[in-house]
Amino acid sequence: MKLIGNYLSPYVRRVAVSLNEMGMAFELEQLQVFRSPDEVRQYNPLVRIPTLILDNGEVLVESYAILDELDQMAGSETCLTPLSGSERRHVMKVTAVGVGSMEKAQWAFYEGRFRPEEKVHKPWIEHNEEQVLGGLGYLNNLAEKAGDSGWLAGTERVSQADITGVVGYSFAKAIRPTLEIATRLPYLAGFADRCEALEIFSDAPIPTQQ
Ligand SMILES: N[C@@H](CCC(=O)N[C@@H](CS)C(=O)NCC(=O)O)C(=O)O
């Protein structure tokens, strides 16, 4: 499989960490949307990352749809979102809060990155940042309950909720440093440190330079 994108994108990174956890081999084709739009467009008409090319040449877009297909391919023993029932609903809810937190951090970041300085609307940035803190605050409460060895959604092994929650936290921390997320949310910070030390995460590191 070939994963198109880079690990500054939390959507790409959550797919990469999931592939690592499920033991599925892939090659990363490092592309940045805003630097190489034409190359990305060859694979994805939306010109977005992640894009995943399966071994049979089929192209998947959107991280949630990619992860859903990977779960199907992995089967019930290895999939990262339980197949049914209350456990599935809870993992999906916690995952959605993680995705929302990364989206809101991205929106706050894009406002400053893509608008001319005089058009940047600070209240909009603050609105998005409040949502980041709300979402990650919810995950912080779950991390407190998870303790030193549990998982965010109370599963017996790592789930998509943990991968997306930690990837969302680490992304928000990296691109919104003024929010001082680690200080505000110590349980989530500790949980993320524990997860980021695992090979499945450290093999897909956030780049230090953009
Ligand atoms: N909902 C999409 C979001 C993907 C996304 O926003 N990717 C960013 C990179 S972090 C991107 O491609 N941005 C370019 C754009 O949307 O114009 C997913 O989950 O895959």
The ligand as an ORCA input file, in Angstrom:
! r2SCAN-3c Opt
* xyz 0 1
  N     -11.640     15.200      6.519
  C     -10.360     14.974      5.895
  C      -9.415     16.112      6.261
  C      -8.102     16.013      5.528
  C      -7.373     17.338      5.551
  O      -7.900     18.389      5.927
  N      -6.117     17.285      5.127
  C      -5.387     18.508      5.011
  C      -3.958     18.326      5.436
  S      -3.896     18.268      7.190
  C      -5.451     18.941      3.579
  O      -5.318     18.124      2.682
  N      -5.705     20.224      3.361
  C      -5.815     20.796      2.073
  C      -7.171     21.348      1.812
  O      -8.142     20.853      2.407
  O      -7.246     22.257      1.013
  C      -9.797     13.620      6.351
  O     -10.185     13.170      7.448
  O      -9.027     13.000      5.601
*
